[in-house]
């Protein structure tokens, strides 16, 4: 999905999502439908390949590709925090509205706290994919 004429534009878009050189990024939910241009731009921004779902390293950021109908969103989000560093970010990437596999925003907002996450920002990650930035709580609530 989504061949872009200007790879520099992809890199710029990824930088706006907060990806920085030296970050360790793990990717979950990869298949043929993900946006390869987006993936390549993330790898260029961080300066290394994305870790796959079998990796044991601690990740600064986790990219979770998820489509409606492919399982339980809460479980996918819980898997996303398994190797996440304290203070790390999860980017949930779902197909945009009107595309096959779209996940409604209310489902994402309901699933996030059930997985121990807080949805903070929604963005257009690429032509076909929307991104929802999620964080872990900063500390115990009193």
C-alpha positions as CSV (number, residue, x, y, z in Angstrom):
1,X,0.0,0.0,0.0
2,X,1.1,3.5,-0.7
3,X,4.0,4.1,-2.9
4,X,5.1,7.7,-2.5
5,X,6.8,9.8,-5.1
6,X,9.0,11.6,-2.6
7,X,10.8,9.4,0.0
8,X,12.0,12.5,1.8
9,X,8.3,13.4,2.4
10,X,7.8,10.0,4.1
11,X,10.9,10.6,6.3
12,X,9.5,14.1,7.2
13,X,6.1,12.6,8.1
14,X,7.8,10.0,10.3
15,X,9.9,12.6,12.0
16,X,6.7,14.5,12.9
17,X,5.5,11.3,14.7
18,X,8.5,11.6,17.0
19,X,10.8,8.9,15.6
20,X,14.4,9.7,16.4
21,X,17.8,8.4,15.4
22,X,19.0,5.7,17.8
23,X,15.5,4.6,19.0
24,X,14.8,0.8,19.1
25,X,11.5,0.1,17.4
26,X,9.6,-3.1,17.5
27,X,6.9,-3.9,14.9
28,X,3.9,-6.2,15.6
29,X,1.2,-7.2,13.2
30,X,3.3,-7.1,10.0
31,X,1.8,-8.5,6.8
32,X,1.7,-7.7,3.1
33,X,-0.9,-4.9,3.6
34,X,1.3,-2.7,5.8
35,X,2.8,0.5,4.3
36,X,6.3,-0.4,3.2
37,X,7.2,3.3,2.5
38,X,6.2,4.1,6.1
39,X,8.3,1.2,7.4
40,X,11.3,2.3,5.4
41,X,11.0,5.9,6.6
42,X,10.9,4.7,10.2
43,X,14.0,2.6,9.6
44,X,15.8,5.6,8.0
45,X,14.8,7.9,10.9
46,X,16.0,5.6,13.6
47,X,19.0,4.3,11.7
48,X,18.3,0.6,12.1
49,X,15.9,-2.2,11.1
50,X,12.7,-2.7,12.9
51,X,12.6,-5.5,15.5
52,X,10.1,-8.3,14.7
53,X,7.5,-9.7,17.1
54,X,9.9,-12.4,18.3
55,X,12.6,-10.0,19.5
56,X,13.4,-9.8,23.2
57,X,15.1,-6.4,23.2
58,X,13.6,-3.5,25.1
59,X,11.9,-1.2,22.6
60,X,11.6,2.6,22.9
61,X,8.7,2.5,20.4
62,X,6.3,-0.3,19.3
63,X,4.4,-0.1,16.0
64,X,1.3,-2.2,16.2
65,X,-0.4,-2.8,12.8
66,X,-4.0,-3.8,13.5
67,X,-7.1,-4.4,11.3
68,X,-10.7,-5.0,12.4
69,X,-11.5,-8.7,12.3
70,X,-8.0,-10.0,12.9
71,X,-8.3,-10.7,16.7
72,X,-8.8,-8.9,19.9
73,X,-7.5,-5.3,20.0
74,X,-6.9,-5.3,23.8
75,X,-4.7,-8.4,23.4
76,X,-2.8,-6.8,20.6
77,X,-2.2,-3.7,22.7
78,X,-1.2,-5.8,25.7
79,X,1.4,-7.6,23.5
80,X,2.7,-4.2,22.4
81,X,3.8,-3.3,25.9
82,X,5.6,-6.6,26.6
83,X,9.0,-5.3,25.5
84,X,8.2,-1.5,25.8
85,X,10.7,0.6,27.8
86,X,9.4,2.6,30.7
87,X,8.1,5.8,29.2
88,X,7.9,4.2,25.7
89,X,5.4,4.9,23.0
90,X,3.0,2.6,21.2
91,X,1.8,3.7,17.7
92,X,-1.3,1.8,16.8
93,X,-1.7,1.9,13.0
94,X,-5.1,1.0,11.6
95,X,-6.6,1.4,8.1
96,X,-8.2,4.8,7.6
97,X,-12.0,5.2,7.5
98,X,-13.5,3.8,4.4
99,X,-10.8,1.2,3.9
100,X,-11.1,-2.5,4.6
101,X,-10.2,-3.3,8.3
102,X,-10.9,0.2,9.6
103,X,-11.1,0.3,13.4
104,X,-13.5,2.9,14.8
105,X,-12.0,5.5,17.2
106,X,-14.4,4.6,20.0
107,X,-13.1,1.0,19.9
108,X,-9.5,2.2,20.2
109,X,-10.4,4.5,23.0
110,X,-12.2,1.7,24.9
111,X,-9.3,-0.8,24.3
112,X,-6.4,1.4,25.4
113,X,-7.2,1.6,29.1
114,X,-8.1,-2.1,29.2
115,X,-4.5,-2.7,28.0
116,X,-3.0,-0.2,30.5
117,X,-2.4,2.5,27.8
118,X,-3.6,6.0,27.3
119,X,-4.5,7.2,23.7
120,X,-3.0,10.7,23.3
121,X,-2.9,11.7,19.7
122,X,-4.4,10.5,16.4
123,X,-2.7,11.3,13.1
124,X,-2.5,10.4,9.4
125,X,0.5,8.1,9.3
126,X,0.3,7.5,5.6
127,X,-2.1,7.5,2.7
128,X,-4.0,4.4,3.9
129,X,-3.1,4.2,7.6
130,X,-4.1,6.2,10.7
131,X,-1.9,6.3,13.7
132,X,-2.9,6.5,17.4
133,X,-0.2,7.4,19.8
134,X,-0.4,5.6,23.1
135,X,1.6,5.9,26.3
136,X,1.8,4.0,29.6
137,X,0.7,5.8,32.8
138,X,3.5,7.9,34.2
139,X,3.1,6.5,37.7
140,X,0.7,5.0,40.2
141,X,-2.5,6.9,40.6
142,X,-3.5,7.8,44.1
